[in-house]
Amino acid sequence: MKIVVDTNIVFSSLLNSNSAISKILITAPQKFRFYSPSFLKVELFRHHKKLLKLTKLSPKELSELESLILSKIFFIDESLIPESIFTSSEKLLQDIDIWDTPFLALTIFLEGVLWSGDLKLIEGLKHKGFSDVVTTSELNELAQNTK
């Protein structure tokens, strides 16, 4: 299963390395393959100071945790995604959250599912007929059923 991981999932795993999110990312069944657009790395860099403050980790500890989490994700450069997919993704997200466009576009491109903790995003997409989204609890249930 191809699973596109959005920014809030990675941030949540960094903020609580013992959470269900972290456990899924780190110990997921082999049938799960995690992907994210390269934009995620930009987001991590942009919010690095905030993450240091919130996690209360040293820079070295945060870097090590980031490396562990990111090592579980395959990154795809957004330039590989056709412009038509970006356009349709942007249109779907225009009244939900335009910042999620690279994640939705990658999900459509890979024919995967989008993993998000953003309930507004999930419900907004489902309301518009896009059902290839999954919450952490849904993914955790899938993970438990495949072990």
Rosetta blueprint (number, residue, H / E / L):
1 M L
2 K E
3 I E
4 V E
5 V E
6 D L
7 T H
8 N H
9 I H
10 V H
11 F H
12 S H
13 S H
14 L H
15 L H
16 N L
17 S L
18 N L
19 S L
20 A H
21 I H
22 S H
23 K H
24 I H
25 L H
26 I H
27 T H
28 A L
29 P L
30 Q L
31 K L
32 F L
33 R E
34 F E
35 Y E
36 S E
37 P E
38 S L
39 F H
40 L H
41 K H
42 V H
43 E H
44 L H
45 F H
46 R H
47 H L
48 H H
49 K H
50 K H
51 L H
52 L H
53 K H
54 L H
55 T H
56 K L
57 L L
58 S L
59 P H
60 K H
61 E H
62 L H
63 S H
64 E H
65 L H
66 E H
67 S H
68 L H
69 I H
70 L H
71 S L
72 K L
73 I E
74 F E
75 F E
76 I E
77 D L
78 E H
79 S H
80 L H
81 I L
82 P L
83 E H
84 S H
85 I H
86 F H
87 T H
88 S H
89 S H
90 E H
91 K H
92 L H
93 L H
94 Q L
95 D L
96 I L
97 D L
98 I H
99 W H
100 D H
101 T H
102 P H
103 F H
104 L H
105 A H
106 L H
107 T H
108 I H
109 F H
110 L H
111 E L
112 G L
113 V E
114 L E
115 W E
116 S L
117 G L
118 D L
119 L H
120 K H
121 L H
122 I H
123 E H
124 G H
125 L H
126 K H
127 H H
128 K L
129 G L
130 F L
131 S L
132 D L
133 V E
134 V E
135 T L
136 T H
137 S H
138 E H
139 L H
140 N H
141 E H
142 L H
143 A H
144 Q H
145 N H
146 T L
147 K L
